[in-house]
Structure formats: C-alpha cells, structure tokens
Amino acid sequence: MKLNKTIAISTLLLPALAMAEEATTAVTTTGSSPLSLGYLAAGLGLGLAAAGVGYAQSRAASAALEGIARNPNAAKQIFLPLMLSLAFMEALVLLTFAVANNLAGK
C-alpha cells in the first residue's frame, strides 16, 4: 500500500517539478537543460501512469471474473460497470499522454 501511495505521489509531482522552472534558464551544473528534464518527467510520468493503470485494469478484470465465476447469472450486471471502469482507467493514461506531450513540447 505504501508503494502505491509513493507511485501516485511521484506521478502527480513529476509534471509539477518539470514545469517549476522556465526553459530559458541557464544550464544546470550537470549539463542538462531544463528542456531535457521536461522530457525526463514526461517519460517517467507516462511510464508510471501506464504501469499503474495496467495493474489496476488487471485487478479490476480479475475481480469481475471472480464474481462471474461465483455467480454466472450476474455476468450481465457486472459487464457494464467493468467496461466503464476500464474506460475511465484508460482515459487517465490518455490524459497523462497529453500532459507528457505538453511537457516535452515546452
């Protein structure tokens, strides 16, 4: 549970850290520009979001199939909420992709 909170906080803070400084500032001491840090934040944010959503979708599908296995007559009532939840989870990845493109194009 603690790892999930760490991943969620990291995913939310990485874009903010990348946008904290303008791209016109001087090169940092490591030789990387703030623009390249935006690429790094975009890549890490997108990777973490995809991994988190992949895990969440597998858990949701597992729970739905377990419910259907226990009560086959409930398959019709389980199907629509499962599809809606999977669609909302996938929308989070698409939103992260849009934010990552904005960070990379900064």
WOMO-V620465 format. One record per run of one state. SS is the DSSP state (A for helix, B for strand, O for the rest). FROM is the first residue (numbers start at 1). LEN is the number of residues. If there is no record, write none. Layout:
SS | FROM | LEN
SS | FROM | LEN
This chain:
O | 1 | 1
A | 2 | 17
O | 19 | 15
A | 34 | 37
O | 71 | 1
A | 72 | 33
O | 105 | 2
